[in-house]
């Protein structure tokens, strides 16, 4: 895999669109900007493309969205020439896909790797951004698109003594490129979210001992992954237009079929049969193809949870461990549900132990291991599967300074305020598709909607000779109020990381768009059809210094 050579500190070329981040959204934005005739550049902190799928290379990291629903839809040729091997592809295959896309469309020459952005400052006079990277290089652009993602800043809890540990320690979101050797090692894993449940069964047979520290049990159900058959491959290739159109209109961003039936319309026996079908179905169908009122009807939700709890008890041989794995205090859909393969079964292995840190809290990390309220255990490796500063974490760390030098992190000190999840008032020509207040569902589908909207807006500004584009404060407030006031439409609890509750000191505010993808698409259509009434379009005060 080739990489773009880093430019030096003297690089002063001004581009129309500068993209930050080479993940699924950033690559898509770069492609659209090039296709629309803009001069472009992309800055990426890592040494390769893929974003989340570049950094998260831990054992058994994989999609829990169907592979073919996650990839790009803008090219029939790309769709037909790339074959996913599994319904839920693993990280190496996903990374290969993004590299294929970048090279297939000749995007790599517009990318600068090893370029971690530390500052982005708005220049009022010229209507441009000065973007600086960690090595002091300055890049200048008319528009900045911060495609930095919602799961890109790893969170490690402030447990005393972490710096003292003499063994290896790795966060799932910053996993080393060189495989970690678990053979015969004493391993501690802290955290059991979507990443943690993938790692446990992947390493359980290699380690001498694996101790899993769990804070909150989640309603995990089977991923039910399998290879894509040749017949399925042919069907996918032959149905490109239909699949594209369905995914572009789907409220969840999946190909799943909504069950337009209340659970109470079925008899108790029929519901049990239905639950068994859902249990054996792939990935997110447990949510998207469930009874439409599963998350809102207490009877159905409780019954579905009882069904999962019975499955856990039937799989996990030790009753005490099984009870620890059964969530308490929230129903299915109250938190982001993880999907796993062999997770519950791993606890039947003699080398694997589960510790509930609510009952047995961690006191400190030592030079040789972990001390809890019940004593000390020695470890060779600590895995931090402790999640991310979701939604705003990366944006608040870019050093963004808007009008009058206003820091973005200060403007968002009480939580994000946005317009359609793509921009914010006081920060002209600054865009963040795939950030906070997007839709709720398969990430590349709704961030793709936002990427297209940003490009429509920038093309409109270019065609009308406008240098500076800024959303009005009223439009921003209206959308932000709608998002916050609609939180009751979401099943997610305010203790979820979807509200930022996992980060100490972070305001607990809505970070998703509970109104859903259809509402977002409706407002985007209205905005485009009416020539973007939520925005003020102006000329820069002074000539571009590069002209």
KOLSE-327428 format. One record per residue (C-alpha): residue number from 0; x, y, z. Coordinates in steps of 0.1 Angstrom, whole numbers, plus 2048, in hexadecimal, padded with zeros to 3 digits. Layout:
BEGIN
seq:X:Y:Z
NUM:X:Y:Z
...
//
This chain:
BEGIN
seq:X:Y:Z
0:800:800:800
1:80F:821:7F5
2:80B:841:80A
3:80B:865:801
4:82B:877:80A
5:826:891:825
6:828:8B5:81A
7:840:8CC:82B
8:83A:8EB:840
9:83D:902:822
10:81E:8F2:812
11:807:911:80D
12:7F2:906:7F0
13:7CD:90F:7F5
14:7B4:8F5:7ED
15:78E:8F8:7E9
16:786:8DB:800
17:79D:8CD:81B
18:790:8AC:82B
19:79C:8A0:84D
20:79B:87B:851
21:79E:85D:839
22:781:848:847
23:761:83F:834
24:754:862:836
25:774:874:82D
26:77B:85E:80F
27:758:863:803
28:75A:889:807
29:77C:88A:7F5
30:76D:876:7D8
31:74F:88C:7D5
32:763:8AC:7D7
33:77A:8A0:7BB
34:75D:895:7A6
35:74E:8B8:7AB
36:76D:8C9:79E
37:77B:8D7:7BE
38:7A0:8D7:7C6
39:7A5:8C1:7E4
40:7BC:8B3:7FF
41:7B6:89A:81B
42:7CA:899:83B
43:7CB:878:84F
44:7DC:873:871
45:7E3:84F:86A
46:7F9:83E:850
47:7DD:82F:83C
48:7B8:832:833
49:799:823:843
50:794:839:862
51:784:823:87C
52:78E:805:867
53:7B2:810:866
54:7B6:815:88C
55:7A0:7F9:899
56:7B4:7DA:88E
57:7AF:7C6:8AE
58:7A8:7A0:8AC
59:787:799:89B
60:77E:7BE:894
61:763:7BD:87A
62:743:7CE:86D
63:722:7C8:87E
64:711:7DA:860
65:70F:7C4:841
66:72F:7CA:82D
67:71D:7D3:80D
68:707:7EC:81F
69:725:7FE:82E
70:739:804:80E
71:735:820:7F4
72:717:822:7DC
73:724:83D:7C4
74:733:825:7AA
75:722:807:79A
76:745:7FC:78E
77:753:7FC:7B1
78:735:7E9:7BE
79:738:7CE:7A3
80:75E:7CA:7A5
81:762:7C7:7CB
82:756:7A7:7DC
83:752:7A5:801
84:75A:782:80E
85:743:783:82D
86:722:794:836
87:735:7A5:852
88:759:7AA:847
89:777:7AB:85D
90:78F:7C8:861
91:7AA:7BD:849
92:791:7B9:82D
93:781:7DA:836
94:7A2:7EC:835
95:7AA:7DC:813
96:788:7E9:806
97:790:80D:80F
98:7B2:80B:7FF
99:7A3:7FD:7E0
100:78A:81A:7DE
101:7A5:834:7E3
102:7BB:825:7C8
103:79E:81C:7B1
104:794:841:7AF
105:7B8:850:7B1
106:7B1:861:7D2
107:7D2:859:7E4
108:7E6:874:7D3
109:7CF:88E:7E4
110:7D6:87F:807
111:7F0:888:821
112:7F7:86E:83B
113:806:872:85D
114:7F6:894:85E
115:7E4:898:87F
116:7D1:8B9:880
117:7D7:8CE:89F
118:7C8:8F0:894
119:7AF:8FD:87B
120:7AB:923:87C
121:792:938:868
122:7A1:956:856
123:785:970:855
124:795:986:83B
125:79C:96C:820
126:780:954:828
127:798:936:82B
128:7A3:91E:846
129:7C7:919:852
130:7CB:8F5:85C
131:7EA:8EA:86E
132:7F7:8C8:875
133:80C:8BA:892
134:82D:8C0:880
135:825:8E5:879
136:81A:8E2:855
137:7FF:8FB:84B
138:7E5:8F2:831
139:7CC:90C:825
140:7AA:906:817
141:789:917:80E
142:774:8FC:81F
143:77E:8E3:83A
144:76B:8C2:83D
145:773:8B1:85E
146:76A:88D:857
147:779:883:878
148:75E:86A:881
149:74B:863:8A1
150:760:845:8AD
151:783:853:8A9
152:78F:85F:8CB
153:796:841:8E2
154:78B:845:906
155:79F:836:923
156:791:83B:946
157:7A6:84C:95F
158:7AF:82E:974
159:7CE:836:98A
160:7EF:826:981
161:7E9:820:95C
162:80A:82F:953
163:81C:818:96B
164:813:7F8:95A
165:832:7E7:94C
166:820:7CF:935
167:80F:7D6:914
168:7EF:7EA:913
169:7DA:7F2:8F4
170:7B9:804:8ED
171:7A3:7F3:8D3
172:7A1:814:8C0
173:7C7:817:8BD
174:7D1:7F3:8B8
175:7F5:7EE:8AB
176:7FB:7E3:887
177:812:7C7:894
178:7FC:7AB:8A2
179:7FC:7A8:8C8
180:809:787:8D4
181:7F0:779:8ED
182:7FE:756:8EE
183:801:74B:913
184:7FC:76E:920
185:7E8:77A:93D
186:7D0:793:92E
187:7B8:7AC:93E
188:79D:7BC:929
189:78A:7DA:936
190:76A:7E0:924
191:74F:7CB:913
192:740:7E1:8F8
193:73F:7DA:8D3
194:765:7D6:8D0
195:769:7C3:8F0
196:751:7A8:8E8
197:763:7A1:8C7
198:785:79E:8D8
199:77C:786:8F4
200:774:767:8DF
201:790:770:8C6
202:7AC:76C:8E0
203:79C:755:8FA
204:7AE:736:8ED
205:7D0:747:8EB
206:7D4:756:90D
207:7DF:746:92D
208:7C4:75B:93F
209:7AB:775:934
210:79A:78A:94E
211:77E:7A0:941
212:774:7BE:955
213:750:7C8:94E
214:73F:7E8:958
215:71D:7E5:946
216:710:7C5:936
217:6FF:7CA:915
218:6E5:7B6:902
219:6FC:7A4:8EB
220:6EE:78E:8D0
221:6FF:779:8B5
222:70D:78A:896
223:706:76B:882
224:721:772:868
225:727:75B:84B
226:738:75C:829
227:726:76B:80B
228:71D:74F:7F3
229:723:751:7CE
230:6FD:754:7C9
231:6FB:771:7E1
232:718:782:7D0
233:707:77F:7AF
234:6E7:78D:7BE
235:6F9:7AB:7CD
236:70A:7B4:7AD
237:6EB:7B0:798
238:6D6:7C5:7B0
239:6ED:7E3:7B3
240:6D3:7FE:7A9
241:6B8:7EF:7BF
242:6CF:7EB:7DD
243:6DD:80E:7D9
244:6BB:81D:7D7
245:6AF:809:7F6
246:6CD:813:80A
247:6CB:837:800
248:6A7:838:80D
249:6A8:820:82B
250:6A2:830:84D
251:6BC:819:85C
252:6D5:818:83F
253:6D1:7F3:83D
254:6C0:7DB:825
255:6AB:7CD:841
256:685:7CB:83F
257:671:7DD:85B
258:659:7C6:86D
259:639:7DB:86B
260:629:7C8:888
261:625:7CE:8AD
262:632:7B2:8C3
263:610:7B1:8D4
264:5FF:7A8:8B3
265:60F:785:8B7
266:608:76B:8D1
267:622:764:8EC
268:62B:744:8D9
269:62F:757:8B8
270:645:771:8C9
271:65C:756:8D6
272:660:749:8B2
273:666:76C:8A6
274:681:772:8C0
275:692:752:8B6
276:692:75E:892
277:6A1:77F:89C
278:6BB:76E:8B2
279:6C6:75A:894
280:6C5:778:87C
281:6E3:78D:872
282:6F0:7AB:885
283:6DA:7C9:888
284:6BB:7B7:87D
285:6B5:7B1:8A2
286:6AC:7D6:8A3
287:6A2:7DF:87F
288:68D:7C0:877
289:67E:7BC:89A
290:65A:7C5:8A3
291:658:7EA:89B
292:64E:7F1:8C0
293:669:7DB:8D0
294:67C:7F9:8DF
295:65C:80C:8E9
296:645:7F0:8F5
297:650:7E6:918
298:63F:7C4:916
299:651:7BA:8F6
300:672:7C9:900
301:672:7B7:921
302:668:796:911
303:684:799:8F7
304:69D:7A1:912
305:691:782:926
306:696:76E:906
307:6BA:77A:903
308:6C0:774:928
309:6B4:750:925
310:6CC:74B:907
311:6E9:759:91D
312:6E0:741:939
313:6DE:724:921
314:701:72B:912
315:715:736:930
316:71B:718:947
317:723:72B:967
318:703:73B:974
319:715:757:986
320:727:762:967
321:707:75F:953
322:6F5:777:96A
323:712:790:967
324:70E:78F:941
325:6E9:797:943
326:6E3:7BC:942
327:6D1:7CD:95F
328:6C0:7EE:95E
329:6BB:7F2:938
330:6A7:7E1:91D
331:6B2:7D8:8FA
332:6B9:7F8:8E7
333:6C1:80C:906
334:6E5:80A:8FC
335:6F7:803:8DB
336:6F2:7DD:8D7
337:712:7C9:8D0
338:713:7AB:8BA
339:72B:78F:8BF
340:737:76C:8B5
341:73F:754:8D1
342:740:76E:8EC
343:72A:75D:906
344:73A:73B:8FE
345:75C:74A:906
346:753:74C:92B
347:750:726:92C
348:776:724:926
349:78A:71F:946
350:7A2:73B:93D
351:787:756:93A
352:77A:768:959
353:760:784:95B
354:763:79F:976
355:746:7B7:97C
356:758:7D7:987
357:738:7E4:997
358:73C:7C8:9B0
359:762:7C7:9AF
360:76F:7E9:9A5
361:791:7EF:997
362:7A6:802:9B0
363:7C6:809:99B
364:7DD:7FC:980
365:7FE:7F1:98E
366:820:7EA:97E
367:817:7C6:97A
368:7F1:7C4:978
369:7D0:7D0:985
370:7C5:7D4:9A9
371:7A0:7D2:9B1
372:78C:7D3:9D2
373:792:7AD:9D4
374:7B8:7AD:9CE
375:7D3:7AF:9B4
376:7D7:79B:994
377:7F6:79C:97E
378:7F3:7A1:958
379:809:7A2:93A
380:7F1:7B5:923
381:7D4:7CE:92A
382:7BA:7D4:90F
383:7A6:7F4:912
384:785:7ED:901
385:777:80D:911
386:767:81F:8F3
387:76A:842:8E6
388:762:867:8EB
389:745:863:8D4
390:737:87D:8BB
391:74A:89C:8C5
392:76B:88E:8D1
393:780:892:8B2
394:771:8B3:8A7
395:777:8C3:8C9
396:79C:8B9:8C7
397:7A4:8C8:8A4
398:7AB:8EB:8B2
399:78F:8FA:89D
400:78C:920:8A0
401:76F:932:88F
402:765:956:88D
403:777:96C:8A6
404:78D:94F:8B0
405:770:93C:8C0
406:77C:919:8CA
407:764:8FE:8BF
408:768:8EB:8DF
409:75E:90A:8F2
410:73F:910:8DC
411:735:8EC:8E2
412:73E:8EC:907
413:71A:8E4:910
414:715:8CB:8F3
415:715:8CE:8CD
416:6FF:8E6:8BA
417:6FD:8DF:895
418:6E9:8E3:875
419:6DF:8C1:866
420:6FD:8B2:877
421:715:8C2:85D
422:71E:8E5:869
423:71C:8FE:885
424:717:923:887
425:735:93A:88B
426:74C:921:878
427:748:92A:853
428:752:911:838
429:757:8F6:853
430:744:8D5:84E
431:743:8B5:862
432:72E:89A:851
433:72D:87A:866
434:730:88E:886
435:717:895:8A1
436:6F1:899:89A
437:6F2:883:87B
438:6D7:868:876
439:6D4:848:889
440:6DF:828:877
441:6F9:81A:860
442:714:835:862
443:720:837:83D
444:6FD:83B:830
445:6F3:85A:844
446:716:869:843
447:713:864:81D
448:6F3:878:81D
449:706:894:82F
450:724:892:817
451:70D:897:7F9
452:6FC:8B4:80A
453:71D:8C5:812
454:727:8C1:7ED
455:706:8CF:7E0
456:70B:8ED:7F7
457:72E:8F3:7EC
458:726:8F0:7C7
459:709:909:7CC
460:721:922:7DD
461:73A:91E:7C1
462:721:923:7A6
463:715:943:7B6
464:738:951:7BD
465:736:94E:7E3
466:756:949:7F7
467:747:946:81A
468:72A:930:825
469:71D:930:848
470:6FD:922:858
471:6E7:93B:86B
472:6E5:939:890
473:6BF:935:88E
474:6C1:917:876
475:6DB:907:88D
476:6C5:90C:8AB
477:6A6:8FF:89B
478:6B8:8DE:891
479:6CA:8DA:8B2
480:6A9:8DF:8C5
481:698:8C6:8AF
482:6B3:8AC:8B6
483:6B3:8B2:8DB
484:68D:8B4:8DF
485:68A:893:8CB
486:6A0:87F:8E3
487:681:86D:8EF
488:67D:85D:8CD
489:69E:84A:8D3
490:6A0:82B:8E8
491:6C3:833:8F3
492:6C8:83C:918
493:6D9:85C:922
494:6F3:846:933
495:6FE:83B:910
496:71D:847:8FF
497:705:854:8E4
498:6FF:871:8FD
499:724:873:907
500:71D:865:92A
501:73C:84E:929
502:754:86C:92A
503:759:87C:94C
504:750:8A1:94B
505:741:8A0:929
506:71E:8AF:926
507:703:895:923
508:6F3:8A0:902
509:6E3:890:8E4
510:6FF:887:8CB
511:6E9:874:8B2
512:6CB:87E:89D
513:6AD:86E:8AD
514:696:87C:892
515:6A5:862:87B
516:6B3:861:858
517:693:869:846
518:68F:88A:858
519:6B3:893:850
520:6AD:88B:82B
521:68D:89F:82A
522:69E:8BE:838
523:6BC:8B9:820
524:6A4:8B7:802
525:691:8D7:80D
526:6B2:8E9:812
527:6C0:8E0:7F0
528:69F:8E7:7DE
529:69D:90A:7EE
530:6C1:914:7E8
531:6CD:90E:80B
532:6B9:928:81F
533:6CA:91F:840
534:6EB:92E:833
535:6FA:950:82F
536:710:953:80F
537:72A:96F:80D
538:74A:978:7FC
539:76C:978:80F
540:776:99B:81C
541:798:99A:80C
542:7A7:98A:7EC
543:7B4:967:7EF
544:7DA:96C:7F6
545:7E2:950:7DE
546:7D3:962:7C1
//
